[in-house]
Amino acid sequence: MKKVITYGSFDLFHEGHYQLLKRAKALGDHLTVGVTTEHFDLMRGKLNLADPIMTRIENVRKTGFADEIIVEDHVGQKIEDIQRLGIDIFTLGSDWVGRFDYLKQYCEVVYLPRTAGISSTQLRESRNGIVRMGIIGTGRIAPRFLKETSFVSGIEVVSAYNPESDSARDFEEEYQVHTFTDSFDEFLEGTDSVYVASPNETHSDYVRKAILAGKHVLCEKPMTFTYDEAVELYDLAEKNNVKLMEGVRTAYLPGFSQLLSVARNGTIGEICDIEACFTRIGTPGSREMSDAKYSGAFLEYGSYTMLPIFKLFGRDYKDIRIESVYGKDGIDTFTKVQFFYDNKLATAKAGAGVKSEGQLVISGTQGYIIAKSPWWLTREFDVRYEDPDRIDHYEAGFSGEDGLRYEIAEFLSKINGTGGNDYKLTAGESIAMAKVVEKFMGIRREYQEKR
Ligand code: C2G
């Protein structure tokens, strides 16, 4: 008996999938089909599947070609399956030519002709349409964001806005994105959604205006400087039936979700302490080194360090202590926020003019999780125990350099209603961050006024 295996996501099942399975079945007597999990697809950079796994499996089953259906959930599984199931032929469509030649040492590898003119990507786009996005602010992050959107199908940057005409013109010339300088309303008109990446102090006004114009908003952190305004903006988004999401990038990374799951599943016992640190010494004159009113260490990096704390301990801390080391003009070069929970402690440290070990340590009664710098771009972490020889190492998929594509994909699936629950960064968590930011700014202002 000749055994054949093939794999795929089989999202929005279409004629190409049907033909592939038919041809795969014809190669032998028994066909096994591996259907990918959402997690595995996320790890390999397929960011926006529309159908849940049960639907995808059911669609494969309905073709009648599969004698057996299995689930593919990890890298390296293909070799295991081929050996375990005694597979004679591994096959995939011709879009993969050459990519699986390494399997030739285990079985025959056949690339079948791909059906032209149809793909899940096309179907997703025609079903949901393309979400037109406008970028507000054309500074450092805008080009990176623009590049990352190209990895998420279904969203397209159509324009940008910057009231400073020089920088707008440069951006337009360099990146070929039509950039508005005068009319914000005109800019908004041609978009379905906006990404707010302007200077910190301008975020909330842009967010409000965009929401009122019926646009979905992804806003760089910190979205606002006050608790009340954060509440107001999330309410406003709900009332206007648009999505509002704060761009605390780490929250949307598959590796960070995995880290939170490991922390929550009891592996390290009961969690007692969290220490999260992020430092980056900025170039002299850069915003984080010089804008003592609206920037500095905590405003730039504090959101990352508060994230694991709010995710794991919640928002109901009993007390909070905020202390900073100040530089010229009273800007904070280093800020340490201590959270006191009921029998639990947490520390968030941010540095813009002080360098430290940027790590995340989550300590429990049985062991601890350590994620080394750059833990905020979570690619890997360890779980360690009393026995120093016992270390469990976890590695997560991570595509691209800065993880922005995961945030963009999340934003898109929220807009398209395919994202499920709002658990990665809830409005409540984002509002809790704004509350700490407000308190921090009050303390810093007081220090600056007294000097
Ligand atoms: N396919 C095809 N014609 C199309 C579209 C897809 O023949 N027009 C084939 C693909 O080449 C693949 C199968 O259908 O063999 C499933 O495609 P996807 O669902 O896109 O899955 P894919 O990302 O190719 O997964 O471990 C997963 C595998 O590596 C492949």
Residues whose N, C-alpha, C, O or C-beta is under 5 A from the ligand:
A	BS01	C2G	Y7 G8 S9 F10 D11 G16 H17 L20 L92 G93 S94 D95 P113 R114 T115 I118 S119
